[in-house]
Structures are given as C-alpha cells and as structure tokens.
Amino acid sequence: MSETATSHSKKRPEFRNIEFPSLITYRWPLASLASGMHRVSGAIMFFLMPFVIWMFDASISSEVSFARFKAAFNIGMLGIPGFLWKLVALGLIWAMLHHFIAGIRHLWMDTHHHHVSKDFGRQTAAVVLGLTLSLTAVLGAKLFGLY
C-alpha cells in the first residue's frame, strides 16, 4: 500500500545551488538585487580608491594641477580618452550613490526589524534602485555636459 501511495503523491521540488548556465537566466528578486549591488558598489569604491585620491589631490593642490585634472576628463590622459575617464567617474558616482542609499535601507531594516516584511523589502529595494539610477542619470548628464 505504501508503494501506491508514494507513486501517486506529488514529488517534492528539489532546491539546488544556482550554477553558471542558469545564473544568466535566473530572475533575481529586487531585494536580493539591491543587496548584491550594495556589495558590488562597495567593492568598486574600494578598488577605485586610488583614483578618488588622485582626483581629490589634483583638484585642490594648485591651479596647474586642477587644469591637468580638468584636461584628463576633456582630452584624456595616459593614452586613455577623456570619454573613458568620464565613464569611470560615472561608475564611481553610481557606486557611491547606491552604496549610500542601500546602506541607509540596510540600517533601517536592521534597526526596525519588527516592521520588515517581504513586501516591504521589495518596495524599499525598488525605491533604492529607482533613486540610484535617476540620481546617477542626473549627475551623469552634468558630468557629460548636457546641462
């Protein structure tokens, strides 16, 4: 009797680790996307720290160094065109904005854990992603001279 009961019962789903081929087609929930991008933005800021220090130093040292700094973004430097330097700066702008806004979200969720739900996590992740992308677009337009 147990054989017929198990053959007619519904098979339970198996949950396995996500492997590389399915990683591309996997649909990430918004909350995990925002959390993962928070980690990525932190890594970007860490690895671009020498670039940030150079930008700060070049912008405040003297008028000559500021002119060189400005020229790096306009005509290029080290054989790299200025457009690519601006893209690196735009990536850094996105990383800083996303890390800051998502960090506020994480702090809020850590300190107010009794108010957190799955729906709240999805909604706040959508706000973080929307706010980050819109502010990056506005600052990117300024960086590339659109206004």
PyMOL commands that set and color helices and strands:
alter all, ss='L'
color gray80, all
select helices_A, chain A and resi 2-8+20-25+30-47+49-60+63-74+82-111+113-115+118-143
alter helices_A, ss='H'
color red, helices_A
deselect
rebuild
show_as cartoon
